Amino acid sequence: MGDAAANGADAAEFRSDAATNGSETPGAAPDTSRDTPGTRQVDSVCPYCGVGCGISYHVRNGRIEGVTGRDDTHTEGRLCVKGRYGYDYTHHPQRLTRPLVRREDAYPKEPLSADFKDYRDFRRSLRSPEWNDRIREVFCEAEWDEALDLAARRLLEIKNTLGPAALAGFGSAKVTNEEAYLFQKLIRVVFGTNNVDHCTRLCHASSVAALTEAIGSGAVSNAFQEVLETDVIFVIGSNTEDNHPVAASYMKQAVARGVRMIVLDPRRPTIADHATRYVRFKPGTDIALLNGMMHVILREGLQDRDFIARRTERFEAMESFLARYTPEMASRITGVPPSVIEEIALEYGRAERAMIFWGMGISQHVNGTDNARALISLCLMTGNIGRRGTGLHPLRGQNNVQGASDVGLIPRFYPGYQSADDPEVRKRFEEAWDTTLDPDSGLTVVEIMHGALDGSIAGMLMMGENPFLSDPNMNKVRKALQRLSFLVVQDVFLTETAEFADVILPASTAAEKRGTYVNTNRMVQIGRQAIDPPGEARLDGDILIDLANRMIRMEQGESSPRWAYDGPESVWQEIVALTPIFNGITYEAMEQETVVWPLEEPVLFTGAFPRGRGRFTPVSFAPPDELPDDAYPFVLNTGRVLEHWHTGTMTRRARALDAISPEPFVEMTPGDLERLGLEEGDPVSVSSRRGAITLKAKASGRVADGNVFIPFHFKEAAANILTNDALDPDGKIPEFKFCAVAVKPVPSSD
């Protein structure tokens, strides 16, 4: 952990001895026939998507040599290409191994990688240690004591000068529950503000807002494996096979057994190739389509009258509202023929059991919360909740976005979704944490960036987040990062965001730590340490505790109480004591069996909803924030590809994945390419009202005429330069899925 960690750091020791001496730990299996002599097998959890596949690391001489799926877990040994081949980023030569401090002559701040216009040059930089030469021009290496003392002192100066509200923190959905809990506790208790958020704000915040309002809980009701027990799978706004490949494998298995699957999306996702019916509709018209379906269900008398009477409220208002949303009216808005709207409504409405799955295509809109409200009403209307093979499942993106939200890494809720606005709840946490807590609601991710831009947010701590690439309207984000008075970044690589930091703290990957994660099924799993962090890099929990104690000591004096934890299990025990949804869940239980929260409730809402009755909410169709026009005639949709993850920090440093998908592209119909005089592979400029990027054109039948798709993983053609930062008023989520763009050929340089 470096000299500073041994000399004066107050952090708990989170590291497992087994990582270095090869002794057995819980979950470590003996050598198998696939391993060479001297190889250890360590059971853990995949660090990519919210499916949370069970994996085994195969480790030799302190390095991961391979990853395999675990047959004894909920995913039965299944892995996608990322889970199986996306592990070698852990050993990449660009791993941060010592703290870095910005040089005094390295102001004003500029992105170090701004001049990489050619994707080949940029990829070479990612693969080459020569990148370190550029880093040394801006940052100098520091001892841990120096870096942490500087961070603590400068953050306290901002707090004392401008007030706690001038500070904020972005946590991570990649870290463990224990680390996410410590992060939000640091921001609330030591910084003194509720300005704490993470990437859930960019994915399912609108879904959670609608679910909490309608049924009293933002959690998924049923596990995705229950598709094998249902009659109809209803998938909308989810590129399931690319984003949640193993979950998609269960959907395909169900269809092979005779289950019907309806897939609805403006862009044909690959999961639609396995569906019994695919329906394309105009982007941004989800509400009209769902309202039209519900109109048909009511007209045909397919609603579950008994369920509605016993377990819901406001149905009469919903019934009256839907009278005008005839299939013909919905068709005029969505472009879907009335007969098709009727057919899918009847297929869903007649099913004895049906499950609804959705993704970012529902949530990442300015009306994302209304989209989710309509889905919830469809589910309640047919009584498809509270039984196996039914329910509502917003597929969670990151490996621990569910857990990070569960433990309070969101501004308006303490751990367990206990409202920070409730004085009684706040009092309980003040007593538990022995402090006075901020009574004001905190800011969300995009609101914090707006605050940095206008100067109301002056200091930030970011752990495992890369908002420079992940947030919308990238040019505005750049200005916001440049304007921050002080930025501390805690990460495993010098990300594009870390290029703007004043202090960089080298952290640890999932393979280098022990702790718990919660997957999309609400399953709580233990991740186990397979290897040590490189050099002087430290565990995230150690860093957070050390920083908290230094700030407490500087602010309150040497005799002030310190944070003291005996490893991640003791942090988990504190979480459970404060978080009713985790009651009874222990490390011992997780070592022995599959555990979901609430304990022994794999299916939620069997008898009642947390709020009492489920609530119908009529929602009217409203257009997206920005519509195409003559100057910007195309609609842009952004998303992922199978081989990459988010901003590419991990997967673009995994050789196999980078080789399969090495460069950005814009997906267009062959007809649109022909109309623009373009051919497959031609360079094009894609521009919006916020900026422009250059990348290659790709012909595809998955998009409709007038629509384009760009993956957001690639820094050299960053899709979020183009996207709109207009927010959903309830979930505060940006409209990543719809903005107006122009596409033009790039003149030849010959």
N, C-alpha and C positions, 0 to 999 in steps of 0.2 A: 504493500500500500504506500510505499515511499516513506522517507524519513519523517515528514510532517505528520503523517497518519500515526506514526508510532510515538511521536514526541508531543503531545499536547492536544491532539484531537480528542474531542469529547464524544465522538460517535460510538455507537454500539458496533460490535464486530459481527457483521452479517455473513462472513465468509465461512464456507464449510471446509473442514480439513480434508474431506474426501477428494476435493478437486486437485489436491497436490500429492497426496500420499497413496491414492488408489484404494484406500480402505472402503468397506461397504457402507452405503448409506441407504436409507429407505428408498426403494425404487431402483436401486442399482442391481442389475442382473448379472449372473456369471457369464463368462465368455461363451459365445455360441459358435457354431461351425462356420458362420460367415465371416468371423473375425480372425485376424492373425494373432499369434501369441502376443500377449502384452496389451491387447485391446480391452478397454472397459466399455460396458454398455450402461448408459445412464438414462432412465426413463424420465420424460419431461412432457412439455406441451409446445406445440408449434407456435412460433412467434408471429405469424402473419394474420390471418383473418379470424373473425369471431366464431368460426366453427370450433376452434380449439382442439384440433386433432391430437391424439396421443402419439408421441414420437419417442424413439430411442436414439440418443446420440452414441455413436461409436467413436471412442476416443483412444488415441495412442500417442504417447509422448507429449501430452498436453495439447494436442490438436484434434479437432473433429475430422475424422476421415470419412464419415458418411452418416446418413440419417435414414431410418426405416420407420414404418408405421407399426403401432402396437396393436396386436390382435385383441388384447384384453381390455380395450377402452370402448367408449361409445361410438367411435368411428371405425372400429373393427379392422384396423390396419390400413385403411385407405389414406392416401396422401395425394395432393396435387403436385404439380411441377415445382411450385415454390417451396412447399414443405419438404420435398425430397432433395432438391438440388440448390435451394437458396440459402445455404448455411455458411458458405466460405467467406462471406463479408466479415464474419467474426475475426478472421485472421488477415484481413486486408492490410497492406503496409501503410495505409493512410489512417489507421486507427489512432485516435488521440491517446497519448500515453503519459503526458505531463501537462499540468496547468499552463495556460497561456494568458499573457496580459498584453493589451494593446500598447504599442510604443507611443511615446509622447508626440512623435513626428508623424503619426499615422492618422491624423485628422485633417479635414473632415472625412467621415467614413464613406467608403465606396465599396461595392461588391468586388471581391478579388477575381471572380470568374467572369466579369462583365465582357471581356474582350474575346471570349471563346465563341465565335460565330459559326465555326465549322464543327459539326457534331463529332467528326473523327478526332479532331484535336481535343475536344472536351473529354471524349471517352479515354483517350490516351492519358490525359491528366488524372482521371479517376483511377487508372490502373498503375500509375507511376509514382514512385517516391519523390520525383522531381517537383511535384506539387509543393513539397515542404519548403523548397527554396522561396517560393512566392509567399508562403505563410510567414517565413522569417522576416520578410520585408515589413510586415505589419505587426506581428506579435513576437514577443520574446518569452522563452520558457521561464517558469517561476516555480518556487517551492509551494507546497500546499498551504503552509501557514501564510505566506505572502499573499497568495491569490484569495484565500478565504477571508483574511483580515481586510484586504482591500474591498472585496465584495460587501462584507458586513458593514464596514465603515461608510462606504458611499451610499448604500441603501438606507442606512440610518440617517445620514445627512439629509437625504430627500424626505424621509418621513418626518424628521424634526423641523425641516424648513417649510415644506409644502403641505404636510399632513399625510396620514396613511392613504387617503384616497388617490394620492399621486403615484402609488405603487400598484403593481399588478403582477400576476403570475400565469403563465401557460404551462400546465402539466401535460402528461402524456398518457395515451391509451396503450402504450407499449410496455409500461412498467408494471410491476406487481401491484396488487391491492394495497399491500403494506406501504409501498413507496408512494403510491398515489394518495393514500391517507396522510402520510407524513407531509407531503407537499401542500395539500390544502390546509392542514393544521398550521404549517409554517406561515402561509399567507394570511390566514385568519388570526392566528394568535400573535405572531411576531411582527409581521408587516402591519397588522391591524385593519385589514380590509377584506371585503368579500369579492374583490376583483380577481377571481380565480376561475379558470375555465380550461377546457381542452377540446380536442377535435370532435367530440360528440356534437359540438355546436355546428359543425360543418357537415354532419351526416343525419342523425335521427333526432335532433332537438325538437323539430316540429312534430314528429311522430310521438315523442314522449309527452309533449304538451297536450296533444289531442287525447292520448290514452289516459293521462292523468285526469284530465277534465271529464272524460266520458265514463271511465270505470274506476278511477282512483288509483291506478298503478300504471307505470310506463313499461312494465316488464312484458316479455313474450308470455303467452298463455300456455303454449304447448311446444314440445320439442319437435325439431324438423323431421326426426325419424318417424314421427307418427303419420307421415305421408303414406306409409305402407299400410295404414289402417283406415284411410279415408276413402271417399268416393270421388271427390273432385278437388284438385289442387288448382288454386287461383293465384297466378303470379302476375304482378303488375309493377312496372318500373323497377325491375330487378334483372340485371345481367348475371344471373345466378351462376352459370357455368364458368364464367371468368372470375367473378368476385368471391363466390363461395363454392368452389368446385366439388368438394366432398358432399356438401348438402345437396348439390345438384345431382350427384350420383344416386342419392336415395330417391330423388324425384324420378329420375330415369328408370330406376329399378321398379318403382311403383307403377309407372306407365306400362312397363313390360308385363306387369301382373294384371293389367286391366283397369287401373285407375285412370280416370280422365284428367287431363291437365289443360287448362286454358291459360295462355300467355298473352298479355296485353302490353304493348310498348310501341312508341313511335319509331324506334330503331329495333330491327329484328335481332334479338339476342340469340346466342347459339342454343340456349335451352329451348327456344321455340322450335328448333329442328326436331325435338323429341316430343313436342306437345301434340295433343289431339286436335287442338285448334289454336291458331295464332291470329290476333287481331291487331292491326296497325291503326293508330289514330293520330290526329294532329297533335304535335307537342303542346303541352300546357292546357289541354282540354279534358284532363282526367275527371274533373268534377262533373262536367256535363255527361260524360260516358257513364259514370257510376250512378248519377241521378236517373238517367234513362233506364238503366238496369233495374233500379229499385221501383220505378214507375211500373214496369212490366210485372215485377214480382207481386206488387200490390194489386194490379189489375187482374192478375190470374189467381189471386187468393193464395199465394204460396208463402205468405208470411206465417211465422210461428205464433199464432194468437195467444196460446197459453204462456209461452215464454215471455212475450211482450207484456202480458198482463201481470205476471208474477215478478218480473225482474227488471223492467225498464220504466222510463218516464218520458214524457213529452212526445209520445208517439203520435197523438192526434195532430199536433202542429206539423210533424214531419209528413204525415199522410196528406194533409192539406197542401203543404208546400210542393210535394212531388207531383201533384196533379197536372201541372203545366209542363213537366219534363217528359213529354211524349217521346217515343223513339224517333219520330220525325224531327222534333226540335233538337234532340241530342245529336242526330245525324248532321243537321245543318252546321253545328258547332264543331263536331269531332271529325267529320268526313267518313264515319263508319256507316254503312247502309243500315236503315232501320231494321231490316230483317235479321241482320247479324246481331244487332243489339238485343233483339228479342230472343234469338237463339241462345246467346251466352247467358242471358238473364234466366231463361228457363232451365238451362243446364245446371247453373249454380243453385237456383231456387228449389229445384226438385231433388237435390242431393240430400240424402239422409245425414251425411257428414261431409263438411267441406272445410278446407283450410285456406286462409289468405296469407300470402307472403308478399312483402314489398321491400323496395330498396330506395336508393337515392333518387330514382325517377319519380317517386312520390314526394319525397321530403325536401329536395333541394329546389324549391320554388318559393316565390313570395307568397303563394297561397298553399304552401306545403302543409300547414296545420289543417287547413280546410280539406285538402286532399285526404289526409288521414282521418279526419272526422267523417267523411263520406264512406270510407272503407269500414270504419267502426259501425256506422249505421247499417250498412249492408250486412255485416256479421250479426248484429243484434236483431235485425228484422227477421232473419231466418233461424235464430236460435243456435247459431253455429259457434258456441263457446261454452266452456265448462265441461266438455266431454272429450274423451280421447278421439283423435282424428279430426278435431275441429280447431277453431281458434284463430288468433291474430298473431302473426309473427313478422315484425319488422327485422329483417336479417341484419344483425349487427356487424359493422365493418371490421374494426381493429380487433386484435386478439384479446384486449382487455378494455374495450370501450364500455362494455356493460359493467365490469367491476369498478373501473375508475369512476363512473357515475354513481354506482352503488355506495362508494365510500366518500362521496361528497366533493368530487373534483369538478363542481359546477357552482355558479355564483349564488343561486337562490335556494340551495338545499344543503343542509349538513348531511353527514353520513346517514344512509337509509332513507333518503328523500324526505327528511324532516325539515320543514320550512324554516329558512333563516329569517323570515318575516314574522314568525310566530313568537311573541315574547316569552311564552312558557317553554317552548322548545329551546330558545336562545338561552334562557336561564339555566336549563339542565346542562347545556354544553359549557356555559361559563363556569359552572360548579365543577364539571369534570375536568376542564382544562385550566382551571384556576386563573381566569382572566376576565376582562370585560370585552365583549365582542361587538363588532360593528353592527348597528341596527339597520343600516341602509342596504338595500339590495345592491349586489355587485354588478359589474359590467361583464358582458359576454365577449367572445373572441373578437368579432369584428368591431364591436363598440370600443374595446380596449385599443385596437389599432387606430380607430378614429380619434380616441383620446390622445394617443401618442402623436398623431399628426397635428392636433390642435394645441398640444402642450399641456393638457390637463393630466396626462400620464407621463411621468418623467423617468421612472425607474422600473425595470422588469427583471424577473427571473424566468427563464424558459428551460424546461426539462423535456428533451426528446420530442420537441415540436419544431416544425420547419415552415412557419407561416409565410416566409418570403415566396415559397413556391405553392403552398397549399391554400392560401387565402385568395379571395377574388380581387380583381383590379390590382395587379401586382405592382404597377408603377406607383400607385398610392401607398401600398405597403412599404415599398422601398423608401419613400419619403418619410413615412412614419418611423421606420427603424433608424433612419439617419437622424431624426430629430430627438430621439430618446437621449436623455442626459447620461443614463448609465444602463447597460444591458449585461446581464450575466447569463451565459448559455451553458447548460449541462448536457453533454451529448457524447456519443461514441465517435463521431466524425465531425470535421469542420464543415458543417452544413452551409447552405447558402445563407441561412439566417445567422449562423455563427460568424460569418464574415463581417457582420456589423457589431459584434460583441466588444465589450471592454474587458471582460474576463471570461475565459472558457475553462470549464472544469471537465476533465476526462472521466467518462462514466462507463457503465457496463452493459453488455448485451444480455438477452434472456438466458443464453447458455452459461453465463458466468455468475448466476445468482440463484438463490432459493426464495420462493415466495408463492403466493396464490394468484390465480386468474379466474375470471368468470366469463364463460362463453355465451353465445347467443341463446342457448337453452337454459340459462341461469345456473349452469353447472359450475361448481367451485372446484378447481383442480390445483394440485401442487406442481409447480415447476421446480426442477431440481438442478443444482449446479453441476456442470460437467467439466468446466475448465476454469482457470483463473483469468481475471482481466489482465491485459498486457501492461507491462511497465508499471507505472505508478497510477494507472487508472483505478478508480475506486467504485465501490458499489453505490448505487444511487441513494439508498437509505443512509449509508454512512455520511455521504456528502450533505444531505439535508439536515441530519441531526447535528453535524458539526457546524454548519452555517447557522442553524437556529441557536445553538448554544453560544456561539461567538457574538451574535447580535444581542442575545439576552444579557450576556456578561457586559458588553459595551454599554448597553442602555440602562441596566439595573444594578450593575456592580458585581464584584467578584463573588459575593456571598449569595447571589440569586440562585433559585432552584434551576437545575439543569434537566434537559431531556435525557432520560436514561432507559434504554431498552436492551434486553438480552436477546438480540436477534429478531428475525422476522416473526417468529411465533409469538413473542411477547407483544409485538405490535398488533398482530391479529387478535389476540385476546382483548386488547383495548378496543379494537374495532367492534368486536362482538358485544362487548359490554355496553356500547353506545348505540348499537344498530340492531333493532328488533328483527329485521328480515334475516339476519344471520344467527338467530338464537339456536344454540345447540350444535353449531358447526365447529368442529375442532380439527386440528391437524391430524390427530389420531384417527378420527373418522374418515378424513380424506385419504389417509394412507390405506384404508381397508376397503373402501367401497365408493361407488358413485354417489356424489352428494349434490343436491340442488337446493337453492333457497326459494321459498321457505323449506325447511327440512321436511323431507318426505311428502312434498307436494309437487310432483312433476307436472300435474295439470292444475292450473289455477282457476279460480272462480267457479268451482263446481256447485257451490250452494248460494253464494252471494258475491257481490262486488265490494271492494274496499270502501267505496263511497255509498254503498247501499244498493241503489238501483242504477243500471246502466242508462246513460243519457243519450237520447237522439238529438242531434244538432243539425238543422237544415243549413246547407251551404249553397250559395249561388255561384255559378260560373263567373269568373272574372279573368280577363286576359293577363298575360305576363307583363312585367314592368316595362319591357322594351320590345317593340315589334319591328319586323323587317320593313324596310322602305326602299326607295330607289337607290339610295346610296349604300345601304347595307341590306341586300336582298335575301341573304341566307340566314337560317336559324342554326346556331351552334349548340351542340350537345357535347358535354365532356364526360369522361369516365376512365375506367381502367382497361388494361389488357391482361390476359391470363398470366403472363410471365412477370409482370412488374407490380410493385406495391407503392402506392401513393407517390411521394416525391422522388422515389428511386434511390434513396440514401442506402438502403440495404440491397435491393435487387440489382441495381446497376453496378454493384461491386461484387456480384455473384457471377462468375465467369459463364456458367452454362446459360443462365437466364439472359444475360446481356448479349450472348452470342445468338440466341434465338430471336430476341427482339431488340435490335441494336439502335434503332433510330425512330424519331417521331414521324407521324404521317397525318394527313387529313383525309378522312374517308368521304367520298362523294359518289353519286350515282354515275354510271357510264354516260347517261344522257347529259347530265350537268357538265361533265368533263368535255364532252363533244361540243356542247354549246359554247364553252369557253375556249375552244381550240386547244384543249389539253389532252395529253396521254398519260397513262399510268407511269408514275415515277418522275414526272415533270416537277420542277420546283415551283411553288406558288406562294404568294403573299396572302395571308389571312389577316384582316384588320377589323377592328371594332372601333367604337367611339373612345376607347381607352388605350389602344395601342395596336401593334402589328407584329406578326411573327412570320418566318419563312420556313417552309418544310415541304416534303414531297407529297404529291397527290396519290391517292390509292383508290382505285375503282372498286365499288362495293354495291351489292344489292341489298345490304342490310339497312341502309338509310333510304329515305324517300327523296324524290326530287325536291330541291329547295332546302335540303337539310344537310349539314355536315357534322362529322364526329371527329374529335381530337382527344387522344389520351393525355392525361395531365402529368405524366411521370417525367417529362423530358425538359431539363432546364434550358437547353439550347433552343427550344421552341416551346416556351412555357405557355400552356393554354390559359393560365390564369392572368396573363397580360390582357386577355380579351374579355374575361368574364365580368359580369355585373355584380357589384356589391350591394345592390338593393336587398333589403331584409324582409323576411316574413315577420309580421308584427308580433306574433305570439312566440314562435320558437327562436326568433332572431337568427335564422339561418339564411345564408345568401342564395341567390338564384343562379346556381352553377349550371343548371340544366337548360337555360334558355337565354340567349342574347342574340342580337342582330350582328351579322358580319358580312364583309365583302371578300370575295376570292378573286384574285387576279394573277395572271401569269407573271413570272419573274423574268425580265428581259435577259437574254443570253449575254454572258460576259465576253463572248468571242468578238 
